[in-house]
Amino acid sequence: MKKLFLFLLFCSILFSSENRILIHGLTSHFHSKDSSGYKYNSFNYGLGFEHTNYSKKNNRNTQFVLGYSINLISDSYKNPFFFGGILTELRYKINSNYSIASSVYTYIGYKKTDSLSSSTFKYEPIIGATPGLRFYFKNFSINYNFSPSITVNNTFFEGFHYLSFSYSF
């Protein structure tokens, strides 16, 4: 079964319409510090891989894109955050070099969820969805995502604006 999964993964990567290396970057939180006074990390360095496994043209300038990604970044508390997710995107081709897209990225990850003390950190699963915009120039893109502030099970998640970059190969 493992060999079949690896074979299918290899084929989907080999014959996909697009593979991208993601370079994670800059975050602007709604507040500069959390409720305990800890200053948020605004440089969320990390890498990811994105694979478009389905792409259908609706007309000659608009394209619906569905893909997945895996990522590892430094989170808002400078801790490792591993996550993967599904990207849905409506891409509009302006000309042969430029495109713009609106997207929704739905993800599930595993990260530390407490900022009070390094001895009290617990790793827990986290899920989310962020709307975004992407600006494409040839093989490069600038990706903007937005996440509102929310409270889930008495845990507050600070809202943010997020900027990352990618290269298609």
ChimeraX attribute file (.defattr): number of C-alpha atoms within 10 A of each C-alpha:
attribute: neighborCount
match mode: 1-to-1
recipient: residues
	/A:1	6
	/A:2	7
	/A:3	8
	/A:4	9
	/A:5	10
	/A:6	11
	/A:7	12
	/A:8	12
	/A:9	11
	/A:10	12
	/A:11	11
	/A:12	15
	/A:13	16
	/A:14	11
	/A:15	11
	/A:16	15
	/A:17	16
	/A:18	18
	/A:19	21
	/A:20	19
	/A:21	18
	/A:22	23
	/A:23	21
	/A:24	22
	/A:25	18
	/A:26	16
	/A:27	23
	/A:28	17
	/A:29	21
	/A:30	14
	/A:31	12
	/A:32	13
	/A:33	14
	/A:34	18
	/A:35	11
	/A:36	8
	/A:37	10
	/A:38	13
	/A:39	13
	/A:40	19
	/A:41	19
	/A:42	19
	/A:43	18
	/A:44	24
	/A:45	18
	/A:46	18
	/A:47	18
	/A:48	18
	/A:49	18
	/A:50	23
	/A:51	21
	/A:52	21
	/A:53	16
	/A:54	15
	/A:55	16
	/A:56	11
	/A:57	12
	/A:58	10
	/A:59	9
	/A:60	8
	/A:61	12
	/A:62	17
	/A:63	17
	/A:64	17
	/A:65	20
	/A:66	17
	/A:67	20
	/A:68	19
	/A:69	20
	/A:70	18
	/A:71	19
	/A:72	21
	/A:73	20
	/A:74	20
	/A:75	20
	/A:76	23
	/A:77	18
	/A:78	15
	/A:79	15
	/A:80	17
	/A:81	20
	/A:82	19
	/A:83	19
	/A:84	20
	/A:85	18
	/A:86	19
	/A:87	21
	/A:88	19
	/A:89	22
	/A:90	20
	/A:91	21
	/A:92	19
	/A:93	16
	/A:94	12
	/A:95	9
	/A:96	8
	/A:97	11
	/A:98	15
	/A:99	18
	/A:100	19
	/A:101	20
	/A:102	17
	/A:103	22
	/A:104	17
	/A:105	19
	/A:106	16
	/A:107	18
	/A:108	15
	/A:109	17
	/A:110	16
	/A:111	18
	/A:112	19
	/A:113	18
	/A:114	15
	/A:115	19
	/A:116	13
	/A:117	7
	/A:118	9
	/A:119	8
	/A:120	11
	/A:121	13
	/A:122	12
	/A:123	12
	/A:124	11
	/A:125	13
	/A:126	15
	/A:127	12
	/A:128	11
	/A:129	17
	/A:130	18
	/A:131	17
	/A:132	19
	/A:133	19
	/A:134	21
	/A:135	17
	/A:136	23
	/A:137	14
	/A:138	11
	/A:139	13
	/A:140	17
	/A:141	20
	/A:142	17
	/A:143	22
	/A:144	20
	/A:145	20
	/A:146	19
	/A:147	18
	/A:148	14
	/A:149	12
	/A:150	11
	/A:151	9
	/A:152	7
	/A:153	5
	/A:154	7
	/A:155	10
	/A:156	13
	/A:157	14
	/A:158	19
	/A:159	16
	/A:160	18
	/A:161	16
	/A:162	21
	/A:163	20
	/A:164	20
	/A:165	20
	/A:166	22
	/A:167	18
	/A:168	16
	/A:169	10
